[in-house]
């Protein structure tokens, strides 16, 4: 589904939302969902003329398995360069454990881990705040994870990963408490996101906000993060 010009939410991906960004004849994928999605992602990209050899980048907003689970498979099929923030690169590479999940949800993820193994990948590109990749600006937004990033095309669209989420009606919410490393930092990052201008907001979980998104986020932040 095309959300804004040249940006698609890839259909039927399990786990977090995965997005295809078209850039001329090339493409990039932002987040990959759980393990086993690589063929669905390639099939979707091909339907818009992007062959595996033209998929240049896989950009991760953070390394949680529901966002990075298909990175290894997709990289093997395409040769795409994998990009992630410097603080989360060791987790993606398997040099550090993935983030602990709090409470009962942690037990659920523990059981899932028995059946769904994470395959570490050494990143090709280390991202830092204010870097550029394709036509996107990297914004470091720690809280949900140490190296969480958002990706901004000024005045048009922002990809926020799990820096925030939306409900079925497209209303904004803070990231999930059990899945968030530091909620106070997450709130500070949301305030940072509210200072930029963008028409559409594409979250890791929930439907996109397709118009007036920066105003929605500003109102959410100024209202003490209370959804209406």
N, C-alpha and C positions, 0 to 999 in steps of 0.2 A: 504494500500500500504506500503510494507516494504521499508524504506528509507535507513537504514543501518542495520547491524546485530542486530536483536532483538528490533528494533524500527520501529513502524508503524505510519503513518498518517491515522487516522481513517476516513473512507469515510462517506460522506453524513451528516456530522455534521454542523448544522446551526450556524453561528456566527464565532468566531475565530477557527483556527485550533486546533484540539484535537489529542493528541498522546498517543499511547499505548507503554509502555516499558516492555518487557518481562524479567523476572529475575528468571531463573529456571522454576518451575511450577507456580510461582507467577507473578503478574503484577502490574503496576502502571499506572494511567492516568495523563497526564499533560494537564491541562485546559480542560474545558467541553463544551465550546460553550454556546449558549443561552439556556434558559429554554426549556425543552422538549426533550433533546437529550439522556437522560440516557438509554433508551431502545436500541437505535442505538449503543451506546458505548458498552453495554453489549453483544449485538448480535455480534458485531465485535470481542470483546475479546473472546467470546465462540468459534468463528470460528478458533481461534488459541490455543484452549485448556485451556483458562483461565476462570474458573467458577467464579460466583460472590463471593464466599467465599475466592477465591484466589486473588482477587483484593485487594491488601493490602493498597495502598496509592492513594489519589487524591492530586496531587501537583499543586498549583496555582501559576502562574507567577505574578499575581496581581488580584484584585477582581472586575474589570470591568465586567458588566453583560454578555458581549459577551464571556467572559472567564470562569466565575463562575456560570452562570445561571443554570446549571444542577447539581451543587454540592449537593444540598439537596436531590434531587431525587436519585442520584447515591449512595450517602452515605446510604440512607434508604434501598436501594436494596442490598447493599453489606456489609455494616459495615466497609468499608474502612476508614482509618484514613486520615483526611484532614490536609494538611500542607500549610502554607502561612507565609510570612515574618512578623516579629513582628510589623512593622509599619502599615501594612495593615490588621492585625488581627481584630482590632476594627471595620473596615468597613465591613468585612465579617460577623462578629457577629451581625451586626445591631446596634452597639453602636455609630457609626458615620455614616453620610450619605455617599453614594457612591460619587465618584468624579464628580464635575460639568463639563459639556461639554460646550465648548465655541461656540458662534456664532450660525448660523442657524442650525447646527447639534444638538445643545442643544434642540431646539424645536422639532426636529425629535425624539430624545430620550425621550423627555417628553411625546409625543403622544404614543410612543411604551410602555412606562411605565404603561399607562392606561390598556393595554391589556396583558402585560407581567410582572408579578410581580416577584421581586427578593425575594427569601426565605433565610433569614439569617441563617448562620451555625457557630456555635462556633468551631474554629479549635482545632484539637487534638494535633498538632505539630506546634511549633513556630520556624520558620527558622531565622537564622542569617548568616551573611557573613562568608563564609568558612566552614559552616556546611556540613555534608554529609548525603545523604538520598539514599538508595539503593547504586548504584555505581556512583552517581552523586554528584558533588560539587556545592554548592550554591554560587552564585556570586551576591551580592547586586548591582543593577544597577538602582538607582533612576533617576527620570526625568519624564518618562511617568506616573508613580505613585510613591508615596513616598516609597513604599515597593517593587517595581518591582525587580524581580530576574531573572537571567539566571541560567541554570542548565547544567553543563559541565561534559562530560566523556572525559577526557584528551586525546588528539590526535585523537579523533574519532568524537564526535558530541557535539553540543551545542544547547540547546533550549533557544530562546531569548525572547519569549513572544512578547510584543510590544516595546521592547527596540529598535528594528528596524523592517522594513518590506521589502518585495520584490515586484517587479512588475511582470507582466505576463511572462516576459523574464528572471526572476530570478535575476534581478539587484537590488542592495541594495538601500534603501531610509531611511531617518529619519522617526521616528514615526509621525503619523498624528498630525498636529499642534493643531487643536481644541480639540483633545482628550488628549493632553499632558500637565501635570501640570506645568512642568518647562523644557523648551527646552534646556536651557544652561546646566542643569544637565544631560539631556538626551544625549547631545553631549559628555560630559565628560564620561558618562557611555559607550558610543560606543567606545571611545578611550580605555577604560579599557578592553572591550571585544576584541579589536584588539590585545591585548598583549598575548592572550592565543592561543594554537594550537588545531585545530580541522579540520577534513576533511569535515564534513557536518554541515550546519546551518539550523535549523528548526524554522521558524518565526511563530508568531501568525496569520499573514495575508500575503498571497502570497505563492508561491511554495518554497519548500526547495532548498537550494544550496547544491548539493550533492557531490561536489568534490572541493578541493582547497579553501574551504570557508574562512579559516583564512586569506589567502592571499588576497581574494576579500575584506574582511572587512578592512584589513590593508590599502589597496590601497584607499578604500573609505574614511577612516578616514584621511589619509595623504593628500588626495586631497581636503580636506575642505568639505567633505560630498557632493561632486558633483557626480551624477551618470553619467556614460558614455553611 
